[in-house]
Amino acid sequence: MAPLLEVKDLTVRFYTQEGVVTAVDGLSYRIESGEKFGVVGESGAGKSVTALSVLRLIDSPGQIESGEILFKGEDLLEMSESEIRSIRGNEIAMIFQDAQTALNPVYSVGGQIAEAIEHHLDYTPEEARDRTIQLLDRVGIPEAEARFSDYPHEFSGGMQQRAIIAMALSCDPDLIVADEPTTALDVTIEAQILDELRELADEFDTAIQLITHDLGVIAEVCDRVMVMYAGKPVEKASVEELYYDPKHPYTVGLMSSIPRVGDGRDRLQTIPGTMPDLVELPSGCSFHPRCPFAEEQCTRTEPALTDVETGREATLDTEHAAACIEYTEGLSQGLTYSVEVDGPADDAVSQYVEGDSRE
Ligand SMILES: Nc1ncnc2c1ncn2[C@@H]1O[C@H](COP(=O)(O)OP(=O)(O)OP(=O)(O)O)[C@@H](O)[C@H]1O
């Protein structure tokens, strides 16, 4: 059976007055049926553009330049507008950060969900209403039946986001693309909603592509993760591997921004510097100007995404891949640093935070 989603060599550009922005550059990844796949990186990494591409929602001045987006083996980029519309909201649902734009203020919350169910699943109005109430209840809305007719403004932000999740699940999609679904919420509510999202997606066997700038959110929900920097994947691994054995210096830097229980800090250090201008990327490895481990050759050589075990170029089947010259095949000596950690990356993180590069 074909994998649920396979993105191959996707490149997306925006033609702006400042120049041509390559927001996504030769990106490939795969999501298996039922899998929870995280995409993480700072603002401007190309996460949202990737998500919008999967839904074929890139508008001018943006353009999908090349690549394939295979959904159950069929290329979404080759489909007609009407074919893609029947997939959107039906087989692939989406959840965005801003609930306000997803819920129409002039219709009741329950009414909107029920209408989507009637339309997509061919239910009678009564069946759709019952299923809506069940779903609202399942996502944790108290007295779901009584609240069916409430308008969006009568829901708190957290409840609105729960309703959006109910809406996304209502048509039993195979894939939910969730872009920063809980960023606007308070941390406790965020954790509850992420738990529910994960639980419901497991129950319905729905795959998730979860986009976030927060590795803590990935840990709550995902099985596998792709770290993006300046439009490219810099590391791909299972969540466990990524946390216990991160290979790319950027990943380690992102870890230093996860708040830890008991460390007394709220949001911690962020990686010094900012994402480069995507119109004119630095030479060599795009991350080198911010990398505390960078050496001269990092300014000249752009590292391919490499299997960290074999040193060969990564494929979609590679378990753990990183795009750092440290892992590139043929490098006679490698770099002198190593990001090796026993615990959850603590040593490497503190090394990073202190700006202390290797010997
Ligand atoms: N409509 C647009 N017009 C021009 N450039 C755009 C547009 N949308 C995105 N871009 C470019 O693509 C880059 C990647 O954007 P994207 O929204 O995917 O980043 P992101 O990783 O999702 O960050 P964020 O968390 O801020 O959304 C941006 O830095 C910007 O340069």
The ligand as a MOL file (V3000), in Angstrom:
LIG
                    3D

  0  0  0     0  0            999 V3000
M  V30 BEGIN CTAB
M  V30 COUNTS 31 33 0 0 0
M  V30 BEGIN ATOM
M  V30 1 N 2.7330 35.4580 1.1640 0
M  V30 2 C 4.0670 35.5560 1.1870 0
M  V30 3 N 4.7020 36.4760 0.4650 0
M  V30 4 C 6.0440 36.5460 0.4550 0
M  V30 5 N 6.8600 35.7380 1.1500 0
M  V30 6 C 6.2820 34.7850 1.8920 0
M  V30 7 C 4.8530 34.6420 1.9600 0
M  V30 8 N 4.5770 33.6200 2.7750 0
M  V30 9 C 5.7610 33.1460 3.2140 0
M  V30 10 N 6.7870 33.8350 2.6640 0
M  V30 11 C 8.2180 33.5980 2.8860 0
M  V30 12 O 8.4240 32.2620 3.2460 0
M  V30 13 C 9.1990 32.1770 4.4350 0
M  V30 14 C 8.7480 30.9910 5.2320 0
M  V30 15 O 7.4720 31.2730 5.7640 0
M  V30 16 P 6.6460 30.2810 6.6990 0
M  V30 17 O 5.3880 31.0040 7.0420 0
M  V30 18 O 6.5160 28.9680 6.0560 0
M  V30 19 O 7.5630 30.1560 7.9420 0
M  V30 20 P 7.2170 29.3750 9.2720 0
M  V30 21 O 8.3550 28.4590 9.5020 0
M  V30 22 O 5.8900 28.7540 9.2050 0
M  V30 23 O 7.2430 30.5460 10.3050 0
M  V30 24 P 6.0480 31.1170 11.1760 0
M  V30 25 O 6.0840 30.3260 12.4210 0
M  V30 26 O 6.4490 32.5460 11.3840 0
M  V30 27 O 4.8020 30.9780 10.3640 0
M  V30 28 C 8.9910 33.5120 5.1140 0
M  V30 29 O 10.1090 33.9230 5.8360 0
M  V30 30 C 8.7740 34.4540 3.9790 0
M  V30 31 O 10.0250 34.9510 3.5530 0
M  V30 END ATOM
M  V30 BEGIN BOND
M  V30 1 1 1 2
M  V30 2 1 2 3
M  V30 3 2 2 7
M  V30 4 2 3 4
M  V30 5 1 4 5
M  V30 6 2 5 6
M  V30 7 1 6 7
M  V30 8 1 6 10
M  V30 9 1 7 8
M  V30 10 2 8 9
M  V30 11 1 9 10
M  V30 12 1 10 11
M  V30 13 1 11 12
M  V30 14 1 11 30
M  V30 15 1 12 13
M  V30 16 1 13 14
M  V30 17 1 13 28
M  V30 18 1 14 15
M  V30 19 1 15 16
M  V30 20 2 16 17
M  V30 21 1 16 18
M  V30 22 1 16 19
M  V30 23 1 19 20
M  V30 24 2 20 21
M  V30 25 1 20 22
M  V30 26 1 20 23
M  V30 27 1 23 24
M  V30 28 2 24 25
M  V30 29 1 24 26
M  V30 30 1 24 27
M  V30 31 1 28 29
M  V30 32 1 28 30
M  V30 33 1 30 31
M  V30 END BOND
M  V30 END CTAB
M  END
